[in-house]
Amino acid sequence: MTFYRQRSLLALVLAVFAAALIVVWRSKPSFWSRMWSARVEMNGSSLTNARVYRGPQGYVMVYLGRSAEYGYNNIYVVRIPRGEVGVTGNYYFRFISPFGALAKDTVDPSINMMHEKFNYADPHLGLAKQSATFQTLGGQAIHVKW
């Protein structure tokens, strides 16, 4: 290779690297990383298709998986600092890989379960240092340990 081609290739590699860094930096507030060691139980039974993610503010997202049993609202966000549980659906998240998810439009698109839209459902939230327990809108008891 000539010196000119090497410089052009190096410039291209640096431009791609810079673009990738900008994309990562811009998406960081919306990125939810998967917690691989987390376990989810529903009514005492282990949910193998459920996944748990940690959000940018330290929130914990529980994705129950795609199933008609859970309906549209199959994603629950535990806002640990505020002591709230929010609920939302697949539409508001893009699961980009097994390693993480991106929230569309907002950092936390979930709606507090105590909101009037859900008839003031009481999630019976219980928080511990490395776990959370709550009830879904369908009345199932969820226990998450990370």
C-alpha positions as MATLAB code, in Angstrom:
seq = 'MTFYRQRSLLALVLAVFAAALIVVWRSKPSFWSRMWSARVEMNGSSLTNARVYRGPQGYVMVYLGRSAEYGYNNIYVVRIPRGEVGVTGNYYFRFISPFGALAKDTVDPSINMMHEKFNYADPHLGLAKQSATFQTLGGQAIHVKW';
ca = [
       0.000    0.000    0.000;
       1.121    3.469   -0.663;
       1.422    6.086    2.025;
      -1.609    7.964    0.651;
      -3.843    4.873    0.882;
      -2.666    4.135    4.405;
      -3.534    7.669    5.494;
      -6.944    7.457    3.824;
      -7.669    4.126    5.489;
      -6.555    5.457    8.870;
      -8.750    8.545    8.454;
     -11.732    6.350    7.571;
     -11.174    4.105   10.602;
     -10.884    7.137   12.904;
     -14.065    8.679   11.440;
     -16.023    5.443   11.989;
     -14.657    5.159   15.533;
     -15.598    8.781   16.295;
     -19.106    8.247   14.910;
     -19.517    5.133   17.061;
     -18.406    7.045   20.164;
     -20.921    9.809   19.460;
     -23.742    7.275   19.041;
     -22.825    5.558   22.336;
     -22.532    8.895   24.148;
     -25.910   10.121   22.828;
     -27.739    6.860   23.603;
     -26.328    6.409   27.118;
     -29.293    8.103   28.888;
     -31.669    5.710   27.113;
     -29.603    2.507   27.404;
     -30.658   -0.260   29.784;
     -28.004   -2.938   30.395;
     -28.968   -6.515   31.127;
     -28.269   -7.985   34.558;
     -27.239  -11.540   33.757;
     -27.323  -12.885   37.304;
     -30.888  -11.708   37.984;
     -33.708  -14.185   38.590;
     -37.450  -13.600   38.227;
     -40.216  -15.619   39.880;
     -43.940  -15.344   39.241;
     -46.202  -16.749   41.952;
     -43.248  -18.794   43.239;
     -42.320  -20.327   39.856;
     -39.167  -19.338   37.998;
     -39.687  -17.446   34.727;
     -37.000  -18.585   32.314;
     -37.966  -16.177   29.514;
     -37.961  -13.090   31.757;
     -35.030  -10.669   31.665;
     -33.916   -7.914   34.015;
     -32.176   -4.679   33.004;
     -30.594   -1.799   34.928;
     -31.494    1.678   33.708;
     -29.581    4.950   33.657;
     -30.960    6.223   36.998;
     -30.458    2.902   38.733;
     -34.004    1.803   37.920;
     -34.652   -1.892   37.336;
     -36.709   -3.062   34.348;
     -38.358   -6.488   34.408;
     -39.250   -7.810   30.957;
     -41.649  -10.737   31.338;
     -41.352  -11.798   27.701;
     -43.895  -11.957   24.903;
     -47.031  -13.775   25.924;
     -50.771  -13.295   25.614;
     -50.971  -14.098   29.328;
     -49.245  -10.837   30.267;
     -51.090   -8.768   27.684;
     -49.738   -5.523   26.333;
     -48.229   -4.412   29.653;
     -45.377   -6.885   30.018;
     -42.583   -4.547   31.127;
     -42.361   -3.274   34.698;
     -39.923   -0.604   35.862;
     -39.064   -0.500   39.555;
     -38.036    3.039   40.445;
     -36.061    2.164   43.550;
     -35.242    5.730   44.732;
     -38.896    6.801   44.451;
     -40.428    3.545   45.703;
     -42.678    3.154   42.647;
     -43.498    0.544   40.039;
     -44.210    1.658   36.497;
     -45.706   -0.408   33.693;
     -45.358   -0.223   29.924;
     -45.229   -2.411   26.821;
     -42.798   -3.546   24.137;
     -43.545   -0.548   21.945;
     -41.503    1.806   24.130;
     -38.310   -0.281   24.150;
     -36.033   -1.585   21.425;
     -34.252   -4.745   22.568;
     -31.106   -4.320   20.499;
     -29.234   -7.397   21.633;
     -29.099   -9.856   24.500;
     -26.907   -7.276   26.263;
     -29.281   -4.342   26.449;
     -32.266   -2.315   25.406;
     -32.901    1.264   24.352;
     -35.855    3.280   25.586;
     -37.581    5.082   22.734;
     -38.207    8.809   23.178;
     -37.725    8.950   26.962;
     -35.400    7.524   29.582;
     -38.263    5.860   31.497;
     -41.436    5.501   29.425;
     -43.372    3.606   32.092;
     -46.503    4.916   33.823;
     -46.747    4.704   37.601;
     -49.155    1.892   38.520;
     -50.815    4.224   41.026;
     -51.855    6.441   38.093;
     -55.609    6.837   37.564;
     -55.239    5.161   34.141;
     -54.756    1.860   35.963;
     -57.514    2.487   38.509;
     -54.895    3.064   41.180;
     -53.601   -0.499   41.182;
     -51.660   -1.260   44.340;
     -48.458   -3.059   43.307;
     -47.593   -4.023   46.936;
     -44.002   -3.007   46.275;
     -41.423   -4.456   48.615;
     -37.788   -3.423   48.236;
     -34.638   -4.979   49.662;
     -30.989   -4.292   48.907;
     -30.751   -6.756   46.007;
     -34.394   -7.639   45.323;
     -37.902   -6.337   44.705;
     -41.359   -7.833   45.033;
     -44.501   -6.448   43.438;
     -47.828   -7.390   41.873;
     -48.539   -7.060   38.167;
     -51.695   -5.458   36.835;
     -53.020   -9.009   36.375;
     -52.463   -9.792   40.055;
     -49.431  -12.084   39.665;
     -46.779  -11.815   42.373;
     -43.340  -11.032   40.912;
     -40.120  -11.483   42.875;
     -36.906  -10.204   41.279;
     -33.468  -10.878   42.737;
     -30.255   -9.457   41.291;
];
